[in-house]
């Protein structure tokens, strides 16, 4: 996960401008005060630790604090406190706050780990806690440790972030998530006209990183609180908590596609660090859903569109081609 956000001035300019297709760039949904609108106990612990860490650094490591202050760009923006270094903006990169260039980020190595950076806290607290419990129980009677070791391995497996080969051929639409295609339907959309929606179910064994299906500019993001029904149930699409991102392709005919992250019965934490005005590359990681969920892709139906998947097919985010736009 590369936690990169535009500078405050450039992000604000993007939000006041229009896209290459002439569509307005919407303001960030006011409900999105962090990249993880559902919160959670891990997020609360991490933010509390951040407050202690900043106090400690300002007291004992003034050199680090001064250096990070010189290197940071932008303004405090929507961040509710004055950040010391890039770790502090983890949950606020969508708020037009300070940023640090990758070369100036002493913690950039975390993005090169085989685990998604947005889930490192859960990996450490949940996975590490289960591993410690297994070690303690093994010292008493080793068979008791087995379930905890299995659970710790599942947590590590869940937060993995494998590299993907992104196809480069023009006109392709790639999968926004790993999982099984559970629905494909055509319908009349009030914004896109005739459209097709592809629903992907993510089990706890799938990679839960979300990737952009096409290259383009983010027009807007809509967040909706809701229930936590089983993501296999059709009504989960209508009733569960969700976050929808709208992306406009950079070249004519400037198609608009939507990707919707939907929570499930176990996965209750949507993460999205993209902001309106951001430009995403095809296959670029922009968020994740923590612990089992559903992702839906809606794209305009037009002459020359070829669907490349079928229901019950397994797909991989960023590499599986779901559709191909050809010449009309």
N, C-alpha and C positions, 0 to 999 in steps of 0.2 A: 504494500500500500504506500503510494507516494502521496503524502499529505502536502499537496501543493495548492496554494490559493493565490489568486491574483492580488496585486497591491490594491489598497483601498481605493485609490484614485481611478485605476484602470477598471476595477469591478464596477464602480459607480458609473463610470462613463459608459460601460457596456449596457448597464441597466437602463440608461437614458437613451440609448440608441435603438436602431432597428437591425434586424438580421439581414444577411445578403438577399434574402427573398422578400424583404420589405415588411416583415412581421415585427411587431413591437417586442422588445425584451422585457418580460414582466419583472416586477420587484420580487424579492424572495418572500415566500409565504411567511407571514408574521408568526405562524405557529412553529416555524423551524428556527429556534433559538440556538440549537446545537445540531451536529450531524446525526445525532441519535435521539429523535424526538420522544421516544418511549422511555428514556431514562434507564433505570435499573440499578441494582445494588452495586454491581461492579463499577459502573460509571460513577456512582456516588463515592465509592471508596477511592477511585482513582483521582477524582477532583479534590477530595479531602487530602489525599497524599500530596497533590500538587500544591495546595496552600502551604502545607508544612515544608515542602521542598523549596518553594520560593523564599520563605522566611529564612530557612537554613542557608541557602545560597547567598542571599543578600547580607547575611551576617558574617559568614565565614569564607565566602569565595567571591569577593568583590571583583577580582580580575575577570573571572568568567562572566559575571553579570555585566560589567562594563564592555567587554568584548562583544557579547551578544547584542547589547544595545547599539553599538556602533554598526554592526552588520545587518541589523534588521531593516526592512523596507516597509513603507506604508504607514498607516496610523493604527491606533487601537481599535477604531471602528466599533463593531458590535461585540467585541470580546468584553465580558463583564469585569475584567481585571487587567492589570498591566503585566503581560507575559514576560518571563525572563529569557526563555529559550524555546526552540521549536516544540519541545514536549508539551508546553503549556497550551498550544493552539490546536492540539489534536482534535478536540471536540468542537472547535470554533472556526475551522478553515472555510466554512461557508458564510462567514459573517463579515467579509471584507476587512479583516484585521491584519495585523503585521504578518509578514512572511520572511523567510530566510532562503537565500539561494541554496541549491543542493550542495554546492561546494563549501558553503559556510555552515552547514548543518552537521554538528558532531554526532548526531544520532541517525544519520541517513542510512547507516549500515542495517538498521532494523528493517528497512524496506527490501533488503536483499535476502532476508531470511526466507526459508521455504514455507513460512506461515504468514497469513494476512496480518498486516500491522494493526488494523483496527481490532483484532481479536487477541492481541498479545496479553492484555490484562486478564482476560478470561482464561487463556491458556495457562498463565502463571498461577492464578488464584484457584481455579477449579481443577485444572489438570494437576498442578503442583500439590494441591490439598489432597486429592485422591492418591497421588503417589506417596505422599508422606504417611497417609493412613495405611497404605499397603505395606510400607516398611515397618510401621509400628506393629501391625497385626502379624506380619511374617515372623517377627521376633517372638511372638507368643505361640502361634500355630499357623504354619504357612498356608494351608488351604483357605483360610479366611482372607488372605491377601489377594487371591486370584480375581474375585469380582472387582476389586478396586483397581487392580492393574489393568483389567480389560476396560473399565470405565475411563481411566486416565488415557489409555491408548485411543479410545474413541474420541475423546475431547481433542487430542492432538490431531487425529485424522480429520475431524470436522473443520479445524481452522487451518488446514493446509492450503497452500496457494501455489499450485504447480504452474510452470511456464507453459504458454500456449503458442502455437504457430498460427498467426493471424493471416488469413488469405488476403491477397492484395488486388485481385481482379475487380474491376469496376462493376457496380450494380449489385453487389452481393449484400445480403443481410444476414449477419451471423447471430447465433444464439446468445441471449443476454445472461443465461444461467445454465448450470449443469442440471441434469435431471431427466425426467420422462415427460414427453409430450402427452398431455392428458386431454387436450381439447384443441380443435381447430374449427373456427366458425366464421362465416361471413355475415356481415350485418351493415346496416346504414348508420354511420356515425355522424352526429351533428356537426363535427368539426372537420373530419376527413372525408366525408361522403361515403361511398362504398368502401368498406374496409374488411380486413381479415385479422382475426385475433388468434394468437397461438399461446396456449397456456402450458406452462412447464411446472411440474411438481418436483420439489427438492426434498428428498428424504434426508435423514440425519447422516447418511453415508456419503452424500454428495458434497462436492465443493460448493460453498455458499457465497462465493465472490460473484458480484454482478459486473458485467462488462457492457460497454456501449455496442449496440448492434450495427451502427453505422457511424461514420465520421460526420461531425456536424457541430452546430452551436446549440447550446441549451437555451430554449425559449422561455421555459418556466418550469416550476416544480410545485406540485400540489400534494399536500399532506392531509390525510383523513384519519382521525382516531376511529377505533371500532372494536369489534370482538376478536376472539382468538379461536375460531372454529378450526376443525381439522381442514388443512389446506386441500385435501382431496375432494371435499364437498363443494359442489358448484356454488352454493350460496356464500362460501367463504370469499369469493371474488367481490360480492356486493357488500358484505357485512363486516369483514375483517379490517383491522387497521391496515392502511396502505399508503404508499408514497409513489406518485407518478411523475416521471421526468419526460419532457417533450423536447425532441431533438430535430432540428431542421438541417437537412443535407446542404452542403456548401455550394452546390452547382445546380443549374436548372435541371429539372423543374422544381427544385427546392422542396422536395417531399418532407413532410413532417411525420415522424414516427413517435410512438409512446411506449415507454417501458414502465411497468408498474410492479413494485415490490409489495408483496402481500404477506402478512404474518400468518402463522399457523398455530396449532394447539400447543406446540413446544417452542417454536421460534417466535419470540415476542419482541425482538429488537431489530428494527430497521435502521440501517446506517447508509447515509448518502452524503458525501462531501462535495458533490458538484453544486454549483450555484448558477443562477441565470446569467447568461453572457459567456460562460465558460465554453471553450472549444474542446471537444473530445475527439480522439482518434478511434477508428474502428477497432474494437477489441480492448479499448482502454478500461481499466478498472475504475469504477466511480463509487462503489458501495458494496454492501453485503447484507445478508439477513442471517441473524444468529440463531441457529439450531433447528431448522426444518421449516419449509415454507412453500410459497408459490410465486412465480414470476410470469407476467403476461406481456406479450409484445403485440402492439396493434400497428398495422401498417396499411397505407392506402392501397386499394385494389385498383389496378389499371390494366389496360391491354399490354401484353408482354410480360406480365408478372408470372413467374413460375415458382410454385411451392415445391420445396425440395425435401420435405419431411412428412411423416404420417403419424397419426396417433399411436401411442405406445412405443415410439422410437426413443432411444436414449440419445441425448445431445450433450455437447460440451461447450461451455461459454467461450466465445471468441474464436472458436475453430470450426464448429459445425455450421454449415450454411443452411439456413432455414428457408430462404427465398432468394430469387434472382430477378432483378429488373432488366428486361431486355428492351429492344426497340419496339415501340408501339406498332 
